[in-house]
Amino acid sequence: MLDILYQDEYLIAINKPHGLLVHRSSIAADASEFALQLLRHQIGKKVNPVHRIDRKTGGLLLFAFDKPAEIAMQQAFMENRVSKKYLAILRGFTDDEGEIDYPLRKENGTLQEALTRYKTLQRAELDVPHGAHPTSRYSLIEAKPETGRMHQLRKHFAHIFHPIIGDRTHGCNKQNKLFKDRWQMETMFLHASQLCFEHPVSKKVITIDAPLQPEFSQVMNLMGWN
């Protein structure tokens, strides 16, 4: 059963598990379950996603029940009128807060402006030798992407040399191998934790929060973080 975080007659939000695709895709032929189909079956109604998060990202995913609400919310996301917050576990000690203003290239080669703001919530240094270092350092950060580019957070944190743990494409292969071999963890530790937006019908400000998935909570305990 999917964890439903919010529901009215126009919108419904779930807490998507890490590893679950939003919908059927030709580039993921190995997948047999999809959030869209699971939710439709669970509630017995047709819904459509108004935005997307990566397969390996867990957390908030918003759907609409009808076409006008779907179009309105898609437009709100495109125009950056939806405030988004993420939690991520990164390699190394990050600055207390920072801004990553770094354009990202589309598949056709066009550069797009991309801006991410973040703040560090916790740091941990584990007594686990790694490479030439006698210990392993990690940071828990809260990120606010001000633009909505594909893989923006993954690319931005890799750009400042603090990649997200578990990110195979843009991350650190040595750290990913350490987590897999030592703790049997292959999750990408990126969690869509909050959405805040103006409701397309009532015009009320809606804020939805998503609790951490079990894998993320497990690493929080490992690091000694509350």
N, C-alpha and C positions, 0 to 999 in steps of 0.2 A: 504494500500500500504506500502510495506517495503521501508525504506529509504536506497537507494543505495549510498554508499560512494565512490566507486571506481569500474571502469570496463574497461577492455581491451579485446582482443580476447581470452585470456587465463584464466583470473581471474576476480572475481567479489566479492566485499565486501559489507555487509549490516550492519546496526545498529540494532541489534536484541533487541526487547522489552523485559523487564523483564517478566518472566513467560511463554515465548514461547519456546517450545522444539525445538531442532535442527532438529530431525527427529522422525519418529514413533518408539515407544519403548514399549515393553511388560510391563515395570514397571510403565508406566504412561497411563493406560487405560482410564483415565478421559479426556485426551487431544483430541481435535477435529481438532486443527490446528498445523502445523509444519512449521518451517522456510524453510526447503527444498522444500516442496510441494508448499508453498506460493510463493517462489521465482521462481520456475519453471513455475508456472502459470502466474506470473507477466511478465516475460521476454519472455516466449514462447520457452525456450531452456532447455535442460537437463544440470544440474550442480550437483556437488557432494561436500560435505564439506571436507576441508583438515585438519580441527581440530575441537574441540568441546569446548563449554563453557556451564556451568550449565544452567538448565532451568531458575532458579531464577536470574542468572546473566544477565545484559544487556550489550549491546555494540557490539564491532567489531566481525564479524564472516565472515570468508573467504571461498570462494568456487572456484572450478576449472571447466572449460568447457570441458576439455579433460583429458584422462587418464594419459598421460605423465606429464602434469602440476600438476595433482592431486598427483601423486606419488612423484614428485620432492618436492612439498611443504610439504607433509606429512613427508618426510625424513628430510627436513629442520627443522620442528617442533621437530621431534624426537631427532635430533642432537643439539638442542638448538641454532640453527643459526637464529632464529627469535626472535627479541627483543620485549618483551611484557610489556605494562604498564597498570596498573589498578588504578582506584580510588575507595576508600572505606570509609565508615563512621563507626567509631569504638566507642565502649564504653570507656569512660575515656580519660585521657590526655596521649598520647603516647610521647615517647622520640622524640627529634628533628629528629633523624635518627637512624636506627638500622638495624641489620642483624639477621635473624632467621635461624640458621643452626640446623635443627631438623629432623631426619629421620622419614619417614612415612611408615606405614605398609600396604602392599597390602592385598587383600582379602584372598590370600593363606598364609598369615602370614609373608611373606618375607619383610624385611626392605629395603627401598630405601632411598638413600641420597636425601635431599630436602633443598634447599636454597632460601630464600626470602630476598630481600633488600627493605627497605622502607624509606620514609622521610615524616615528618609531614608538611602539607601545611597550615592548619588552626586549631584552637581550639575554642570551644564554651562552655560556662557554662550557662545553662538555669535555670531560677528561677522556677524550677519544682521539688518539693521534691520527693525523690525516696528511699524507704526503710529507712535506718537510716541516709541518707544524705539529707541535706536541699536543695541541688541543684542537677542538672544532668549535667555531663560533657561528651563531645564528641570531637572526632578528625577526621579531614579529612586528609587522607594519600594517597600518591602515592606509589604503590607497584610494584616492578619488580621481578617476579618469575624467578630465574635463572635455575630452573628445572621445569618440567611440570607434576607434580604428581596430581592424582585425588583429588579435593577439597583442594589443597595445601594451598591457601591463607586462606580459611576458617579455616582449622586446625591449621595453623601457628599462626594466630592472636588469636585464642582461647587459644593456648598454652602459649602465653605471657599475658593472662588475659585481652586482649582488643578485644573481639569478634566483628564480623561484625553485625551491627544492621539488624535485619530481618532474620538472619540465624537460622532457627528452629532446625537444626541438631546439629550444633556445637556452637551455640550462647547462649545468655542469655535470658532465658524465661521471666524473669521479665521485661527486657527492651523491648523485643518484644511485650509483653502484654501492656506496657505503650504506645508504638507507635500505637498499634491497638486501644486501648480504648480512648486515648486522641486525636490522630490525624487521626484515621481511615486509618492507613498505615500498610500494611503487606509485602511490597516490601523488598527484601534483597538488601541492598545498596552497591552492588559491581558492578562496571562498567568497562568493557574492553575498555580502552580509546585509545590505540595506538598499532599498529603493524609496525615493521620496518624489512625489509628483502630484500635479493637480488632476483630480478625477475628471475624465472627459465628459461626464454628464452632470454630476452634482457640483463640480468645481471646488469641492473640498480638497484640502491638502491631505494626501494619504501617505503614511510612512509605514513600511513593512520591514520587519527584521527577520533574519533567518538564523536560527541556532546552528552551531557548528555540526558537521557530520562526524560520525564516530572516529574515522581515521584522523581527522584534524585534531579532535580532542585528545586522542591518544598521544600525538606528538606534543601537544601542549603540556600534558602530564610528564612526558619524557624530559622536556626542557625545564620543568619546574615552574611553569607559568600558570597563573590563575585564569 
